[in-house]
Amino acid sequence: MTGIERLQKLVEGQEDKALLKIVTYLTSREDLDVFYLNEEKSLKQMVDYIKDLAKKQAKNGYCYVDDEEVYEWAVTYFSKSNEELNIKKTSIPIPTTKKEENKQVIPEKETHGQLTLFDMV
């Protein structure tokens, strides 16, 4: 499998037009094919990386980024290691089982011939 094929497989089923546009650009860059084979890289992590860079440019809550700059960030993401980009390795949390709480068993009340209002409910 080539790197471009890996990218195309990662984007299958995606409907986000912006992501599709970025991946289309990346797949046109055959010179970066070997970088796309890096298993530590994912499209979700790439999007997070790009969003973080855009947030740093935001002023008063607004940000405008040219397509070319986004493409450059995507290329940088794939061409550098996560360590170089200061991206921490994300681990999938292992589900833990909850210990059963000590449930106090309340014994049923013995009846001695007469019913109470609460017995009828």
Secondary structure, DSSP 4 states (H G I P E B T S, - for coil): --HHHHHHHHHTT---HHHHHHHHHHHH-GGGGGGGG-TT--HHHHHHHHHHHHHHH-BTTB----HHHHHHHHHHHHHS-TTTTTPPPP-PPPP-PPPPP-PPPPPPPPP-S---GGGG-
